[in-house]
Amino acid sequence: MKARDAALIIAAISAIALIIGVSALQSALNAPNEQIQRPYGVEAAFPYLHFSNPVGIYSAGDGSNRLFVVEQGGVIKVFDNSPNATTASVFLNLSDKVLSGGELGLLGLAFDPHFSENGYFYVYYTADNPLRSVISRFSVSPFNGSRAEANSEKIVLQVPQPYPNHKGGQIAFGRDGYLYIGLGDGGGEGDPLGNGQNLSTLLGKILRIDVNSGSPGLNYSIPRDNPFVGNTKGYRAEIYAYGLRNPWRFSFDPVTGRLWAGDVGQDRIEEIDVIQNGRNYGWNIMEGSLCYSPQSGCNQTGLELPIWEYNHSVGNAVIGGFVYRGAAYPDLEGAYIYGDYGSGRIWALWYNGTSAPANTELAFTGLNISSFGIDSHNALFICALDGNIYKLRASDA
């Protein structure tokens, strides 16, 4: 396992900056100046709260104005969405089930679109004996809305894992009501098992399943418009998109419905993709727009290249974020806000699907950013492995 991939894409590499994507910008960005004035910084959003390796922050969407923080070791905490909050209580403790450390742990949380009525939520965690990824459903207590029932677990899906890195970990419901699941290629440098391009495995994919119904032998069903439904080649029908190395975080734009993903690269390129049904995002034929496997001939036919990428002079592990739809920063409306674990940089990427993308560096935080999150009002938050939750603040002129 590479050092930069450890602890959820954790590395002790500090990084500097060349953003690749729009060729006209390359020469200007080739030698980044750390003295330039960036339009934003960050500040603690909840200065009285501290968490252990927070890797995600979520809203239940139930009108309660609560936030839920996922700690890598296996605990979900809940607190009032207020800068004056002083206490975060345990919502669910799965530490006895979760194999944690490096890129392993409790990695994802998604609330059912009808959580207010059914009390269901879903988690993604890694377990051992054998090493595997687990996606499970739990229920909130009918007597205490800030406490889940630990014994209510219903395992939805388990995926065997060959190595301890590249687990993906994001789960989220789309506007279609289906659950989307991000899985890395299973680990090992360069995808040694070829999982990214192998449609007979779930590794290196984004999956799409219906958790509201079951099929024979499954605790879910397959949406009829998934790209490989009904195939006779042994391809997994759960697959929505493939050719991904480690899609650590993805999200849906609530306005356009686009599915945005940050896919962590190998040695050279970090990439941003807009994920579409049935598309192949190239790994391990390509790393971003660069050839990774010369033996493949680097034939790009049928491959989707990134809409944006940057090399390792600016960062070494992309952290996918959200399209900003909040009210606090009107200048960021419609921009995809994302960051980098290694350098702590945060950027805004504008892309409408037709015009050339435009990218701006917003902040140089120096933090080990692990994830982004939004609340029910689309306010943006930033998780960092120093244990704090941050928000953007405009820099002084």
Secondary structure as UniProt FT lines:
FT   HELIX           3..5
FT   HELIX           6..9
FT   STRAND          19..20
FT   HELIX           23..29
FT   TURN            34..35
FT   STRAND          40..44
FT   TURN            47..48
FT   STRAND          54..59
FT   STRAND          66..71
FT   TURN            72..74
FT   STRAND          75..80
FT   TURN            83..84
FT   STRAND          89..93
FT   TURN            95..97
FT   TURN            102..103
FT   STRAND          106..111
FT   TURN            113..114
FT   HELIX           115..118
FT   STRAND          120..127
FT   TURN            128..131
FT   STRAND          132..140
FT   TURN            145..146
FT   STRAND          148..160
FT   STRAND          171..173
FT   TURN            175..176
FT   STRAND          179..183
FT   TURN            189..190
FT   TURN            192..193
FT   TURN            196..197
FT   TURN            199..200
FT   TURN            203..204
FT   STRAND          205..210
FT   TURN            211..212
FT   TURN            216..217
FT   TURN            224..225
FT   TURN            227..230
FT   TURN            237..238
FT   STRAND          239..242
FT   STRAND          247..252
FT   TURN            254..256
FT   STRAND          259..263
FT   STRAND          269..275
FT   TURN            277..278
FT   TURN            283..285
FT   STRAND          286..287
FT   TURN            288..289
FT   STRAND          290..291
FT   HELIX           294..296
FT   TURN            297..298
FT   TURN            301..302
FT   STRAND          308..311
FT   TURN            312..314
FT   STRAND          318..323
FT   HELIX           330..332
FT   TURN            333..334
FT   STRAND          336..340
FT   TURN            341..343
FT   STRAND          345..350
FT   STRAND          358..364
FT   STRAND          369..374
FT   TURN            376..377
FT   STRAND          380..384
FT   TURN            385..386
FT   STRAND          389..394
//
